[in-house]
Every structure is written in structure tokens, then in C-alpha cells.
Amino acid sequence: MRKRVALLQRQSEQQNAQEDIELITALLKEIHLTLEELQIANEDLQQQNEELSNTQQALVAQRQRYQELFEEVPDAYFVTDTKGLIQEVNSAATTLLNISKSVLLGKLLGIYVIEKEIIAFHLKLLHLRDHAEIPDWKMQEWEVNLRPCNKTPIIAAVKVVAVRNQKGRLVGLRWILRDISESKRSQAKLQWAEQAMRQALTKERKFSELKSRLLTITSHEFRTPLATIHSSAELLEYYRHLWNDERQQTHLRRIQTSVMHLTQLLNDVLVLSQDETGKLEFNPTPLNLVEFCRDILEELQQSDRSQHAIAFSSECQSTRAYLDAKLLRQILTNLFSNCLKYSPIGSTVKFSVTITNDQAIFQTQDCGIGIPPDDIEHIFEPFHRASNAGNISGMGLGMSIVKQAVDLHGGEIFVESAIGAGTTFIVTLPFSINLNI
């Protein structure tokens, strides 16, 4: 019985041992499989680490290349938030504003805009923020005046693009600024040069036309007095011994009158030429205004041979005025000559001088043929003659010269006229006076 129990006990122990061996074997297989899986996972992890390391190196290289490009951009490059607060700048930006990077970072870009444009710049920034969410929003470009540190203001061309996150939301702005001050100055100089050239060409063309008209008109105007001088001289040469003194004097006066007419024509041409070339100058000198006017009227009356009555009036008998005698002679001679030329023989022409408020007022009045209304606005243009002038001699230069001389004095000229009723010219010239002479 004991042997049987012992046998059964040994058989049970062997069976348990066999089961333990099988269990251990199964566990070893599972451990082996787990180790294989761990090895594979470790290899995968090593590969991922290697790929991550490569990616990180690529990102570092890319970042370095970006930074190099960022610094090498020749234009000033700013990165700001949506309010214009500077977050990053390149070296060109520090050069543009003449400020170090450490000072620029954290500052608003708008504070470097000149004062009078700050509001406009702020409104522009608000516009950018309001419209940058639009899908077709494009780069914005404009010009702005900036204030670099310790330097004169500059003109900068501005380009702005939006910086968005992955959701397309606006998170910042990129700015590119370029100093275009020199190009602006060059452009302004070029425009000035082109304008000066156009003005010079216009003036040259005008001067050429003027010379052409001058030659045509002077050749015609000179022909008549020259023919008169020539014929009277020939008649005196061959027939003076047959004529009495009165007849000889008639031809001598014709010669004198023609010479005076030619002299006046030459004087008008000379004044016009000086004005066109910029050589006509204003040189005031003290003169006795009343005596000066009387002398001119006496000369004109002699050439007129007393065909008209001249009425002269003045408030002062002796007045010293600082005016240009040469230009004043041109004014009065041309105005009064026209009075005599366009008035009927035997009529009266009036001339007056008035002193008031440190200015001289000259007035001529005739009862001649008058000036048509359509001609009034053109009478001060060179070579313009009234449509009713007919065969009355003249080159159309007198009134143009009068206007030039009045302008050089800083004065004014007014005209009132009616057909068949005469013409009145009023000239005011400012001056300094001294009644004690």
C-alpha cells in the first residue's frame, strides 16, 4: 500500500514537473518573441531618431539660409505684428534708420515717420489690417517720408505683405523699405531740365517768329520814310535853287519827320529786343516829373507841327520822382504818339499827371477813332494792330513796349475806349517823392 502511494506521488510530481517545463518553455517563447518585437521597435525608434535628427539639421540649415538671405537683402526688411510693432529687422533696416537693432526691436515702425505723415501712415496701417483677411489681398505699395536718427529725412518706397498662420489668420506684416530720395531728386532735376528745355525751345521758337515778323514789318515800315527822305533829298539837290525858302523848308521838315519816325521805330525794336533777351532793366533815378513831361510834350508837338491842340495839366509844378527815365519816356512817347496819330487833325488831346499815395498817375485822352472791343484784350501783344487802324503807319510794337515798361516799374495800365469817341489810357507807377527841390 505504501509503495502504491509512493508511486502515485512520484507520478504526480513528474506530471507537475512536466507541466512546469511546458509552462517555462511557453514563457521563454513569449519572452523571445517580445525581445524580437522590442528589437524591431528599437530599430524603428533609432530610424525615427535619425530621421528627426536629419530633419532638425535641415531645419537649422534652412533657418541659417533664411537668416543669411534676410541679412543679405539690400533693402530694409522689417517684420512686425499687426499693430506695426517691430519684431525683426535686417542690417539694411538699421542702416536705413541709422539705429541699432536692439533699439529698433519692440518699437512701433510709425514713430520713424515724419510728423506730418504719421496720421496718414496710421490710417494706412489700419486699412492693411482691415483688408488683409481678403483672399485676393495683394502686396501694398506707397511712399512715405522717414526720419532716420541724426540724419535728414528721406523718401522711402514701401512694400507690405501679410503674414498668416496655418488657418489663414493675419498674424503679422512683412515690410520692405527702399530709400528713393536720390532717385526722386534726380527725377525732379530731370523734370526741371526737361521743363527748362521746353521753355527754352518755346522761347527760341517765339523769338524766331518774332524776328521773322519783325523783319517783315520793319522792312515795310522803313520803306516809306526812307522813300520820303530819298525823294525830298533829290528834289532839294536838283531844284532848291529854283524854290523859295518856304518850299525848301517843307521838304526839310519831311526829311526831319521821316528821320524822327525811323528813330522811333529803331528805339521800339531795340527795347523789344532787350526785353526778349532779358537785358531790359529797371534803373530808377530822381527826376523832375513835371518838367520831364513838358519836355516830351514839346518834342511831340514839334513833330506834330501843331496839327492838334495839346492840353496838359498837373497838380504840382515841381515834383521829384524816382522812376526810370528811359522807360518812362517810352511809356509817355508811345501813348501820346498814338493820341496824335489816331485823332482827327485840329482836335484836342489831353494829358495829365496826378500825385497821390506815393504813386504817379498819368492819363492820356483823345477823341480819335477808338479801339474795337475785340482788340482791347490784345493791344499789349507785340505786332498787334487794331482792326480799324487801316493805312495809319505803325508796327504794333508801341503798346507792347508800354506794358513792359509799366510792369518793370511795378505799375498798372488801364484802357477805356469807344469806337468814334476816343480812347483813355491811365498808367499808375509807384515811386518815392520829395517835393522840396
C-alpha positions in Angstrom: 0.0 0.0 0.0 2.8 2.4 0.9 4.6 1.5 -2.3 1.5 2.3 -4.3 1.1 5.6 -2.6 4.7 6.5 -3.2 4.4 5.5 -6.8 1.4 7.7 -7.3 3.1 10.5 -5.5 6.1 10.2 -7.8 3.9 10.1 -10.9 2.1 13.3 -9.7 5.4 15.1 -9.1 6.6 14.1 -12.6 3.4 15.3 -14.1 3.7 18.6 -12.3 7.3 18.9 -13.3 6.4 18.3 -16.9 3.7 20.9 -16.8 6.2 23.4 -15.2 8.6 22.6 -18.1 5.9 23.2 -20.7 4.9 26.4 -18.9 8.5 27.7 -18.7 9.0 26.7 -22.4 5.9 28.7 -23.4 7.1 31.6 -21.3 10.5 31.5 -22.9 8.9 31.6 -26.3 6.8 34.6 -25.4 9.9 36.3 -23.9 11.8 35.5 -27.1 9.0 37.0 -29.3 8.8 40.0 -27.0 12.6 40.6 -27.3 12.3 40.3 -31.1 9.5 42.9 -31.1 11.5 45.1 -28.8 14.5 44.9 -31.1 12.3 45.8 -34.1 10.8 48.7 -32.1 14.2 49.8 -31.1 15.4 49.7 -34.7 12.3 51.7 -35.7 13.0 54.2 -32.9 16.6 54.6 -34.0 15.5 55.2 -37.5 12.9 57.8 -36.4 15.5 59.4 -34.2 17.9 59.5 -37.2 15.2 61.0 -39.4 14.3 63.5 -36.7 17.9 64.5 -36.4 18.2 64.9 -40.2 15.0 67.0 -40.1 16.3 69.1 -37.3 19.6 69.6 -39.2 17.7 70.5 -42.3 15.6 73.0 -40.4 18.7 74.5 -38.8 20.3 74.8 -42.3 17.1 76.2 -43.7 16.9 78.7 -40.9 20.5 79.7 -41.4 20.0 80.1 -45.1 16.9 82.2 -44.4 18.8 84.4 -41.9 21.6 84.8 -44.4 19.2 85.8 -47.1 17.3 88.0 -44.6 20.6 89.8 -43.8 21.8 90.0 -47.4 18.6 91.6 -48.7 19.8 95.1 -49.9 16.5 96.7 -48.9 15.5 97.4 -45.3 13.4 94.4 -44.1 11.1 94.7 -41.1 8.8 92.0 -39.6 6.1 93.5 -37.4 2.9 92.4 -35.7 -0.5 93.6 -36.9 0.0 96.9 -35.0 3.3 97.7 -36.6 5.4 96.7 -33.6 8.9 95.7 -34.9 9.8 92.1 -34.2 12.7 91.5 -36.5 14.9 93.7 -38.8 17.9 93.1 -41.0 21.1 95.1 -41.2 19.9 97.2 -44.1 17.0 98.4 -41.8 19.4 99.6 -39.1 21.4 101.4 -41.8 18.3 103.0 -43.3 17.1 104.4 -40.0 20.7 104.8 -38.5 19.6 103.0 -35.4 20.9 99.7 -33.8 18.8 96.6 -33.9 18.5 96.4 -30.2 16.8 99.9 -30.2 14.5 99.1 -33.1 13.1 95.8 -31.7 9.9 96.4 -29.8 9.4 99.9 -31.2 6.4 100.9 -33.5 7.5 101.4 -37.1 5.3 104.5 -37.3 7.4 106.5 -34.9 10.0 106.9 -37.5 7.6 108.6 -40.0 7.8 112.4 -40.2 5.3 114.1 -38.0 3.0 115.5 -40.7 2.6 112.0 -42.2 2.1 110.0 -39.0 -1.7 110.1 -39.1 -1.8 109.1 -42.8 0.6 106.2 -42.0 -1.6 105.0 -39.1 -4.7 105.1 -41.3 -2.8 103.1 -43.9 -1.9 100.5 -41.3 -5.5 100.2 -40.2 -6.5 99.7 -43.8 -4.0 96.9 -44.1 -5.3 95.2 -41.0 -8.9 95.5 -42.1 -8.3 94.2 -45.6 -5.6 91.6 -45.2 -8.1 88.8 -44.5 -9.5 89.2 -48.0 -8.3 86.2 -50.1 -7.2 88.3 -53.1 -5.3 90.8 -50.9 -2.1 91.8 -52.7 1.1 93.5 -51.8 0.5 97.1 -50.9 2.9 99.8 -52.2 3.3 103.5 -51.4 5.8 106.2 -50.5 6.5 107.7 -47.1 8.9 110.2 -45.6 11.0 108.8 -42.7 13.2 110.4 -40.0 16.4 108.5 -39.6 18.3 109.2 -36.4 20.6 112.2 -36.7 20.1 112.4 -40.4 17.9 114.4 -42.8 14.5 112.9 -43.7 14.4 110.5 -46.6 11.7 109.3 -49.0 11.2 105.6 -48.9 9.3 103.3 -51.2 7.2 100.9 -49.1 6.0 97.3 -49.9 4.0 95.3 -47.4 2.8 91.7 -47.4 0.7 89.8 -44.9 2.0 87.0 -42.6 -0.7 84.4 -41.9 -0.9 81.3 -39.7 -2.0 77.8 -40.9 -5.6 78.8 -40.6 -5.1 81.8 -42.8 -5.4 84.3 -40.0 -3.3 87.5 -40.1 -0.6 87.4 -37.5 1.9 90.0 -38.8 3.3 92.1 -41.6 6.5 92.0 -43.6 7.8 95.4 -44.8 10.4 96.2 -47.4 11.6 99.8 -47.5 13.9 101.4 -50.0 15.5 104.8 -49.9 14.5 106.6 -53.2 15.5 110.1 -52.1 18.3 110.3 -54.7 16.2 108.9 -57.5 13.4 111.4 -56.6 15.9 114.3 -56.7 17.3 113.0 -60.0 13.8 112.7 -61.3 13.0 116.2 -60.2 16.2 117.5 -61.8 15.3 115.7 -65.0 11.8 117.1 -65.0 13.2 120.6 -64.3 15.8 120.2 -67.1 13.0 118.9 -69.5 10.8 121.8 -68.5 13.7 124.3 -68.9 14.4 122.8 -72.3 10.8 123.1 -73.4 10.7 126.7 -72.2 13.9 127.4 -74.0 12.6 125.8 -77.2 9.3 127.7 -76.8 11.2 130.9 -76.2 13.5 130.2 -79.2 10.6 129.4 -81.4 8.8 132.5 -80.2 11.9 134.6 -80.7 12.4 133.2 -84.2 8.8 134.0 -85.1 9.3 137.4 -83.6 12.4 138.1 -85.7 10.6 136.9 -88.8 7.7 139.2 -88.2 10.0 142.0 -87.2 12.0 141.7 -90.4 8.8 141.7 -92.5 7.1 144.6 -90.7 10.3 146.8 -90.3 11.1 146.3 -94.0 7.7 147.6 -94.8 7.6 150.4 -92.2 11.1 151.6 -93.1 10.4 151.7 -96.8 8.0 154.7 -96.6 10.1 157.1 -94.6 13.3 156.2 -96.5 11.5 156.8 -99.8 10.3 160.2 -98.4 13.9 161.1 -97.3 15.3 160.0 -100.7 12.8 161.9 -102.8 13.0 165.1 -100.7 16.8 165.0 -100.8 16.8 164.5 -104.6 14.3 167.3 -105.1 16.4 169.7 -102.9 19.5 168.7 -104.8 18.1 169.5 -108.2 15.6 172.2 -107.6 16.4 174.1 -104.4 17.9 176.9 -106.4 14.5 177.3 -108.1 12.5 177.2 -104.9 11.8 179.8 -102.3 12.7 179.2 -98.6 9.3 178.1 -97.6 9.2 175.3 -100.2 12.7 174.2 -99.3 11.7 174.2 -95.6 8.7 171.9 -96.4 11.0 169.2 -97.8 13.5 169.6 -95.0 10.6 169.1 -92.5 9.6 166.0 -94.4 13.1 164.7 -94.0 13.2 165.6 -90.3 9.8 164.0 -89.7 10.8 160.8 -91.5 14.1 160.6 -89.6 12.2 161.0 -86.3 9.9 158.3 -87.4 12.8 156.0 -88.2 14.4 156.8 -84.9 11.3 155.9 -83.0 11.0 152.6 -85.0 14.6 151.7 -84.1 14.1 152.6 -80.5 11.0 150.4 -80.3 12.8 147.5 -82.0 15.8 147.9 -79.6 13.5 147.9 -76.5 11.6 144.9 -77.8 14.9 143.1 -78.4 16.3 143.9 -75.0 13.1 142.6 -73.4 13.2 139.3 -75.3 16.9 138.7 -74.4 16.3 139.7 -70.7 18.5 142.8 -71.0 15.8 145.3 -70.4 16.5 146.7 -66.9 14.8 149.0 -64.4 17.1 151.8 -63.2 15.2 154.5 -61.3 16.8 157.9 -60.9 15.5 161.1 -59.4 13.8 163.4 -62.0 11.5 166.4 -62.0 8.3 164.7 -63.2 6.5 167.8 -64.4 9.5 169.2 -66.4 10.1 165.7 -67.8 6.6 165.5 -69.1 6.7 169.1 -70.5 9.9 168.3 -72.5 8.4 165.2 -74.0 5.2 167.0 -75.0 7.2 169.8 -76.6 9.1 167.4 -78.7 5.9 165.6 -79.8 4.2 168.9 -80.6 7.1 170.0 -82.8 6.9 166.7 -84.8 3.1 167.1 -85.0 3.6 170.6 -86.5 0.8 171.9 -84.3 -1.9 169.8 -86.1 -3.5 169.1 -82.7 -4.1 171.1 -79.6 -2.4 169.7 -76.5 -3.9 170.3 -73.1 -1.6 169.5 -70.2 -2.5 169.6 -66.6 -0.6 168.8 -63.4 -1.4 169.3 -59.7 2.2 170.1 -58.8 4.6 172.4 -60.6 7.7 170.7 -59.3 7.8 167.0 -58.1 10.9 164.8 -57.8 10.1 161.2 -58.6 12.4 158.1 -58.6 11.5 156.5 -61.9 13.4 155.0 -64.8 13.6 158.0 -67.2 14.3 155.8 -70.3 11.3 153.5 -69.6 9.1 156.5 -68.7 9.9 158.2 -72.0 8.9 155.0 -73.8 5.6 154.9 -71.9 4.7 158.6 -72.5 6.0 158.9 -76.0 4.2 155.8 -77.3 0.9 156.7 -75.5 0.9 160.3 -76.6 2.1 159.5 -80.2 -0.9 157.2 -80.5 -3.2 160.0 -79.3 -1.9 162.3 -82.1 -1.7 159.6 -84.7 -5.3 158.3 -84.3 -7.1 161.7 -83.7 -8.5 164.0 -86.3 -6.4 167.0 -87.3 -7.5 170.0 -85.3 -8.8 168.0 -82.4 -7.6 168.3 -78.8 -5.7 165.6 -76.9 -5.4 165.7 -73.1 -2.5 164.7 -70.9 -2.5 164.9 -67.1 -0.2 164.0 -64.2 -1.5 163.4 -60.7 0.4 162.6 -57.5 -1.4 160.5 -54.8 -0.4 157.9 -52.2 3.2 157.7 -53.3 2.4 157.0 -56.9 2.2 158.9 -60.1 -0.9 158.7 -62.3 -0.6 159.6 -66.0 -3.6 159.9 -68.2 -3.9 160.4 -71.9 -7.2 161.1 -73.6 -8.1 161.7 -77.2 -11.2 161.9 -79.3 -9.9 159.6 -82.1 -11.2 156.5 -83.9 -11.2 154.4 -80.7 -10.3 150.7 -80.3 -12.8 147.9 -81.2 -13.9 145.8 -78.2 -12.4 142.6 -79.7 -9.0 144.3 -79.9 -8.9 145.7 -76.4 -7.6 142.4 -74.8 -4.8 142.1 -77.5 -3.5 145.7 -77.7 -0.5 144.9 -75.5 0.7 142.0 -77.6 3.6 142.5 -80.0 2.7 143.4 -83.6 -1.0 143.6 -82.8 -2.8 146.4 -84.5 -6.4 147.3 -84.1 -8.7 146.1 -86.9 -9.7 149.7 -87.7 -6.1 151.1 -88.0 -6.3 151.0 -91.7 -3.4 152.6 -93.5 -2.2 154.5 -90.5 1.5 153.8 -90.1 2.7 151.6 -87.3 4.4 148.3 -86.4 2.2 147.3 -83.5 5.1 147.5 -81.0 4.3 150.7 -79.1 1.7 149.3 -76.7 3.7 146.1 -76.0 6.6 148.3 -75.0 4.4 150.4 -72.8 3.2 147.3 -71.0 6.7 146.0 -70.5 7.9 149.4 -69.1 4.9 149.6 -66.8 5.5 146.1 -65.5 9.2 146.8 -64.8 8.1 149.8 -62.6 5.6 147.5 -60.8 2.7 149.6 -62.0 -0.6 149.1 -63.8 -2.2 150.3 -67.0 -5.9 150.6 -67.8 -7.7 151.5 -71.0 -11.2 152.8 -71.8 -12.3 153.2 -75.4 -15.3 153.5 -77.7 -15.4 153.4 -81.4 -15.5 157.0 -82.8 -15.4 158.5 -79.3 -11.7 158.2 -78.4 -9.5 156.4 -76.0 -8.2 157.0 -72.5 -5.2 155.3 -71.0 -4.4 155.5 -67.3 -1.0 154.5 -66.0 -0.1 154.3 -62.3 3.6 154.0 -61.3 4.7 153.7 -57.6 7.6 155.9 -56.5 9.3 157.8 -53.7 8.7 161.6 -53.9 10.3 164.7 -52.5 8.6 168.0 -53.1 11.5 170.1 -51.8 13.6 170.6 -54.9 
